[in-house]
Amino acid sequence: MRQIVLDTETTGLEPAEGHRIIEIGCVELVDRRLTRNNFHQYLQPDREIDQRAMQVHGITHEFLRDKPRFGDIAEDFIGYVRDAELIIHNAPFDVGFLNQELGLWRKNAQLIEVLCRVTDTLAMARALHPGQRNSLDALCRRYEIDNSQRDLHGALLDAEILADLYLTMSGGQVSLSLGVQGISGTRGTREEPHRLMTQRLPLVVVRADVEESAAHQARLAAINAASGGNCQWIETWADSEAV
């Protein structure tokens, strides 16, 4: 399973007003693990950057003067994202800009939704936390994701933060390391088995309270959304709650 966590920075808010992408940042996940096979590119937009946008990302027109245009990197970008699942926060915004850039580059270019499957983490967060703030910063505070380096928006930095956030929201890592191979990929060492106690103390059962149950149900809902409705634990949890 190959997923690309993607973010863009732009000259303004509306592609219909001629605004363009000036930075693309992508982080690759394979089987829900970071590969460090990232894609990052600044772009010359051939237009001025709105002052408000510049205050958000800090990218100036002077900085972009010698950068390539989207058409110069389009083939590389398409080759990188093709057939992957794109993970984007507020996906309609980035997808709208990407489709505009693809259309300007080539009239018969495929839409990004055709090249990739798109998952919107903002819609996912709104389903999990209705009525609450679900910006990237607000979600980082809620899920205790470190975003202390984020003084200004940056496409690659925001994609890296969103990758951590998405993995946490959708259930963290999906595979466990059981002594044969560690998460880093290095071979583990086998240890002597621990001897079991011959006389055990009575098992104490502590049931989840209302708040813990709600948190657990929210986590299951996130896993279910990320897996396309294939979370098998939801029925099991519902059955156990009915007992």
Summary of the structure (lengths in Angstrom):
residues: 243
radius of gyration: 21.9
end to end distance: 36.2
largest distance: 76.4
contacts: 627
relative contact order: 0.13
helix: 42%
strand: 14%
